[in-house]
Amino acid sequence: MSLVGKNINAFCSRCKLELAHIVLYEVAGAVQGVKCKTCGAEHRYRGPKPERKREIPAERRPGKKPALAARPIRPADARQWELRNAALPADPVVWDYRLSEGYEKGDLIHHPEFGRGFVEKTTADSMEVLFREGRRHMAMNRKPAPDADV
């Protein structure tokens, strides 16, 4: 049974979409030429565009936190952190890290991702903190966003 003159879904090379087409001709029972019902372009039949399943990298999948790039741990920083941590009193004062707070050299902070850290240097709006994994420059004394709960 011939499909000439019948409707068929095909990928339109002009519209770049899968749309309704009219079959113009067949060769050996296979559809070869079609006309787009949307733009009127006549072209070779390409069939419906195959559905490709996009591979989403694990670090970009919904519900997963992106993995931080692993930084090499400097042995000197790790040793210094271990020495300072061992020298702490039994019940030290540990401040939870917040962008809106101000800190001083010598303060002990707890960061939700990096853990316990020692404030080494401070400026008006930033500080250098020694964590077990190494030193990090961190912001401080920042005004909270108007709608943030702080």
Protein Blocks (a to p, Z undefined) as FASTA:
>chain_A
ZZehiacddddfklopacddddfbdcehiafbdcdfklopacddebjaddddddddfklg
ghiacddddddddfklmmmmmmmmmmpcfbdcdddddfkbccdehiacddfklopaddfb
dcfkbccdddfkbccdddehiacdfkbcZZ
